Amino acid sequence: MGRYDFCMNHKSAVLYGLAIWAFVFIIAMLAFPLRANDRPLFESIMPVALVIATTFASVKYFLKSKKRTTWVGFCLGLIWFGVNVGIDLLMFSWGPMKMSLANYIKDIGVTYLLIPVITTGIGFIYESR
């Protein structure tokens, strides 16, 4: 087996990615009135919601995983990043929340980089135990 061989449940990874997106979306809808009235608070709440969801999902995923490595964590983070950005781009490319790709990246997209940072870190911790 090579350095980058790993066991990964892709179906489970995608489902956890959808759950992360759904949790953050629900928090965004609940906090949405703050977006107009107290934008800095809204902008502070959203990354916290993402970190909570990603950390919880990472722990649940890795506890069930056969292989717990930095590489698996990184790949898991990329899958979750792709799921979240993909769904967002569908929502934000038209409709009432329409925004350009550049504005999406600046306003929301960069925050999703927290996902692979968290999953890679958790994978590293498991691997180094």
Secondary structure, DSSP 8 states (H G I E B T S, - for coil): --TT-----HHHHHHHHHHHHHHHHHHHHHHHHHHHH-HHHHHHHHHHHHHHHHHHHHHHHHHH-S---HHHHHHHHHHHHHHHHHHHHHHHTSSTT---HHHHHHHTGGGGGHHHHHHHHHHHHHHT-
